[in-house]
Amino acid sequence: MTDILRIEDLRVEVAGEEILHGIDIGVGKGETHLLFGPNGSGKTTLLMSIMGFPEFKVTSGCIEFDGKDITELPINERAKMGLGVSFQRPPTIRGVRTGKLVSICGQNEVDVEALAEDLNLTQHLDRDINDGFSGGEIKRAELLQLLAQGPDLALLDEPESGVDLENMALIGGAINRLLGKDRPYRERKEQDGRSALIITHTGHILEYVTADVGHVLCGGVVGCSGNPEDLLSEIRRMGYEECVRCQIDAMS
């Protein structure tokens, strides 16, 4: 299977401190990957580096998207190529209506009202972006923008954190629609290239979204990869501290 995303020996600094220490990950076209890890392990740094935020300085290695080296490309060029991101804590933007931003994301070619209705956000379209939104509403608004954009690779930063069960069901359904997993397999031809890299701390997202591969990131290093359900089972049984010890043993 062709990789839509390939990361090789990626090292990233933030404010002069190296956070990622040689990351190697490949995401195949149509695959959904989960990135497990404790708080402060470098998960968000990886997603922001893939998207190209300038404060995350790549010091070595490369990021390839759909066969092209994007390591030095600005954010807007990566977005045009088909990269999209859902932030864990997006900012409040006063003076810009949510509906207007969603329309821009879809280049005015999407039915904003219909997308918002599916996410129970119709009444939020005339409100400023994230202004006074609850945690669940913010996460749904982020997914609304991604659904309008329709990226080939979606980067989702902890979509389940701080979200109650009712909102989680809506969010899980939206992610499945984004990835084309809400349809029978034989009807997914239009969505064959839709992929995702999803950050999770708790693993709750697996109750709503089926993932193909999991990775455990601890201390800025990917310690292991494999079946996401198996990895989550081991994390729940042993904790992330055991993952860190395994990395130390492997490097010694």
C-alpha positions as CSV (number, residue, x, y, z in Angstrom):
1,M,0.0,0.0,0.0
2,T,1.3,3.5,-0.9
3,D,1.9,5.8,2.1
4,I,0.1,9.1,2.0
5,L,2.4,10.2,4.9
6,R,5.9,9.2,5.5
7,I,8.1,10.6,8.3
8,E,11.7,9.6,8.5
9,D,14.2,10.4,11.4
10,L,12.2,13.5,12.3
11,R,13.8,15.7,15.0
12,V,12.0,18.8,16.2
13,E,12.9,21.6,18.6
14,V,10.5,24.0,20.4
15,A,12.1,27.1,22.0
16,G,15.5,25.5,21.6
17,E,14.7,22.2,23.3
18,E,14.5,19.0,21.2
19,I,11.1,17.4,21.7
20,L,11.1,14.7,19.0
21,H,14.1,12.5,18.8
22,G,14.1,10.7,15.4
23,I,10.5,9.8,14.6
24,D,9.7,7.2,11.8
25,I,6.1,6.7,10.9
26,G,4.2,5.8,7.7
27,V,0.5,6.1,7.2
28,G,-1.0,4.3,4.2
29,K,-3.7,5.7,1.9
30,G,-7.1,5.0,3.5
31,E,-5.6,4.0,6.8
32,T,-6.4,5.4,10.3
33,H,-3.6,5.5,12.7
34,L,-3.8,6.2,16.5
35,L,-0.9,7.9,18.4
36,F,-1.0,6.9,22.0
37,G,1.1,8.6,24.7
38,P,1.1,10.3,28.1
39,N,0.8,14.1,28.5
40,G,4.0,15.8,27.5
41,S,5.3,13.0,25.3
42,G,5.5,15.0,22.1
43,K,2.2,14.0,20.4
44,T,0.9,17.5,19.7
45,T,4.4,18.5,18.6
46,L,4.4,15.8,16.0
47,L,1.0,16.9,14.6
48,M,1.9,20.6,14.5
49,S,5.2,19.7,12.8
50,I,3.4,17.7,10.1
51,M,1.1,20.7,9.6
52,G,4.1,23.1,9.4
53,F,3.6,25.5,12.3
54,P,6.8,27.6,12.4
55,E,7.4,27.4,16.2
56,F,8.0,23.7,15.8
57,K,11.5,23.7,14.2
58,V,12.5,20.6,12.2
59,T,16.2,20.2,12.7
60,S,16.7,16.9,10.7
61,G,14.7,14.3,8.9
62,C,11.9,14.8,6.4
63,I,8.1,14.8,6.1
64,E,6.6,13.4,2.8
65,F,3.0,13.8,1.9
66,D,1.6,12.0,-1.1
67,G,5.1,11.4,-2.4
68,K,6.3,15.0,-2.0
69,D,8.7,16.4,0.5
70,I,6.8,19.1,2.4
71,T,9.3,19.6,5.3
72,E,9.9,23.2,4.3
73,L,6.5,24.1,3.0
74,P,4.3,26.7,4.8
75,I,1.0,25.8,6.4
76,N,-1.2,27.2,3.6
77,E,0.6,25.1,0.9
78,R,0.2,21.9,3.0
79,A,-3.5,22.7,3.4
80,K,-4.0,23.2,-0.3
81,M,-2.3,19.8,-0.9
82,G,-4.9,18.0,1.3
83,L,-3.7,18.2,4.9
84,G,-6.2,19.2,7.6
85,V,-6.0,19.5,11.4
86,S,-8.4,19.5,14.3
87,F,-6.9,21.3,17.3
88,Q,-7.2,20.1,20.9
89,R,-7.5,23.7,22.2
90,P,-8.3,26.0,19.3
91,P,-8.4,29.8,19.9
92,T,-11.5,31.9,20.2
93,I,-11.7,34.3,17.2
94,R,-14.0,37.2,17.7
95,G,-15.3,39.1,14.7
96,V,-15.4,36.0,12.4
97,R,-18.6,33.9,12.2
98,T,-18.3,30.2,12.4
99,G,-20.5,29.7,9.3
100,K,-18.2,32.0,7.3
101,L,-15.1,30.1,8.2
102,V,-16.7,26.7,7.4
103,S,-17.8,28.2,4.0
104,I,-14.2,29.3,3.4
105,C,-12.9,25.8,4.3
106,G,-15.2,24.3,1.7
107,Q,-14.4,27.0,-0.8
108,N,-18.1,27.8,-0.9
109,E,-18.8,24.5,-2.5
110,V,-20.4,22.7,0.5
111,D,-23.8,22.8,2.1
112,V,-22.8,24.4,5.4
113,E,-26.3,24.2,6.9
114,A,-26.5,20.4,6.2
115,L,-23.1,19.7,7.7
116,A,-23.9,21.8,10.8
117,E,-27.3,20.1,11.3
118,D,-25.5,16.7,11.4
119,L,-23.3,18.0,14.2
120,N,-26.1,19.8,16.0
121,L,-24.3,23.2,15.3
122,T,-26.9,25.0,13.2
123,Q,-27.4,27.7,15.9
124,H,-23.7,28.2,16.2
125,L,-23.1,29.3,12.6
126,D,-23.9,32.9,13.3
127,R,-21.7,33.0,16.5
128,D,-18.1,34.0,16.6
129,I,-15.6,31.1,16.3
130,N,-15.5,29.2,19.6
131,D,-16.8,32.2,21.5
132,G,-18.6,30.8,24.6
133,F,-18.6,27.3,23.1
134,S,-18.5,24.3,25.5
135,G,-15.8,21.8,25.2
136,G,-18.0,19.4,23.1
137,E,-19.1,22.3,20.9
138,I,-15.5,23.3,20.2
139,K,-14.6,19.8,19.2
140,R,-17.7,19.5,16.9
141,A,-16.9,22.9,15.4
142,E,-13.4,21.8,14.6
143,L,-14.8,18.7,12.8
144,L,-17.3,20.8,11.0
145,Q,-14.4,22.7,9.4
146,L,-12.6,19.5,8.5
147,L,-15.8,18.0,6.9
148,A,-16.1,21.1,4.8
149,Q,-12.4,21.0,3.8
150,G,-12.4,17.2,3.1
151,P,-8.7,16.7,3.5
152,D,-6.9,13.6,2.2
153,L,-5.1,13.3,5.6
154,A,-6.8,14.5,8.8
155,L,-4.7,15.2,11.9
156,L,-6.9,15.0,15.0
157,D,-5.5,16.1,18.3
158,E,-7.4,14.3,21.2
159,P,-10.9,14.6,19.8
160,E,-12.3,12.8,22.8
161,S,-10.7,14.9,25.6
162,G,-13.1,16.8,27.8
163,V,-16.1,15.5,25.9
164,D,-19.2,13.9,27.4
165,L,-20.8,10.8,26.0
166,E,-23.5,12.5,24.0
167,N,-21.0,14.8,22.3
168,M,-18.6,11.8,21.8
169,A,-21.2,10.0,19.8
170,L,-21.6,13.0,17.5
171,I,-17.9,13.4,17.2
172,G,-17.3,9.7,16.5
173,G,-20.0,9.8,13.8
174,A,-18.4,12.9,12.3
175,I,-15.0,11.3,12.1
176,N,-16.4,8.2,10.5
177,R,-18.2,10.4,7.9
178,L,-15.0,12.4,7.3
179,L,-13.1,9.1,6.7
180,G,-15.9,7.5,4.7
181,K,-16.3,4.8,7.3
182,D,-20.0,5.4,7.7
183,R,-20.7,3.7,4.4
184,P,-20.5,0.0,3.5
185,Y,-17.1,-0.9,2.1
186,R,-18.3,-1.4,-1.5
187,E,-19.6,2.2,-1.5
188,R,-16.4,3.9,-0.4
189,K,-14.6,4.4,-3.7
190,E,-14.8,8.2,-3.5
191,Q,-13.1,8.0,0.0
192,D,-10.3,5.5,-0.8
193,G,-7.6,8.1,-0.2
194,R,-9.0,9.5,3.1
195,S,-6.6,8.9,5.9
196,A,-6.1,10.0,9.5
197,L,-3.6,10.3,12.3
198,I,-5.4,10.6,15.6
199,I,-3.8,11.6,18.9
200,T,-5.3,9.9,22.0
201,H,-4.3,9.8,25.6
202,T,-7.2,7.6,26.9
203,G,-8.0,5.5,23.9
204,H,-11.7,6.2,24.2
205,I,-11.9,7.1,20.5
206,L,-11.6,3.4,19.7
207,E,-15.1,2.9,21.0
208,Y,-16.3,5.0,18.0
209,V,-13.7,4.8,15.3
210,T,-12.0,1.7,13.9
211,A,-8.2,2.2,13.6
212,D,-5.7,0.2,11.5
213,V,-2.5,0.8,13.3
214,G,-1.4,2.2,16.7
215,H,1.8,3.8,17.8
216,V,3.0,4.6,21.3
217,L,5.0,7.9,21.7
218,C,6.9,8.4,24.9
219,G,9.7,10.8,25.6
220,G,9.7,12.0,22.0
221,V,10.4,8.5,20.6
222,V,8.0,6.0,19.1
223,G,8.5,3.0,21.3
224,C,6.3,0.5,19.5
225,S,3.6,0.1,16.8
226,G,1.0,-2.5,16.2
227,N,-2.7,-3.4,16.6
228,P,-4.3,-0.4,18.4
229,E,-6.7,-2.6,20.5
230,D,-3.7,-4.7,21.7
231,L,-1.6,-1.6,22.5
232,L,-4.5,0.0,24.4
233,S,-5.0,-3.2,26.4
234,E,-1.3,-3.2,27.4
235,I,-1.4,0.5,28.3
236,R,-4.4,-0.1,30.5
237,R,-2.8,-3.1,32.1
238,M,0.8,-1.7,32.5
239,G,0.5,2.0,32.2
240,Y,2.6,4.4,30.1
241,E,5.5,4.1,32.6
242,E,6.1,0.6,31.5
243,C,6.2,1.8,27.9
244,V,8.9,4.3,28.9
245,R,10.9,1.5,30.7
246,C,10.6,-0.7,27.5
247,Q,12.2,2.2,25.5
248,I,15.0,2.6,28.0
249,D,15.7,-1.1,27.9
250,A,15.7,-1.2,24.1
251,M,18.1,1.7,23.9
252,S,20.5,0.4,26.5
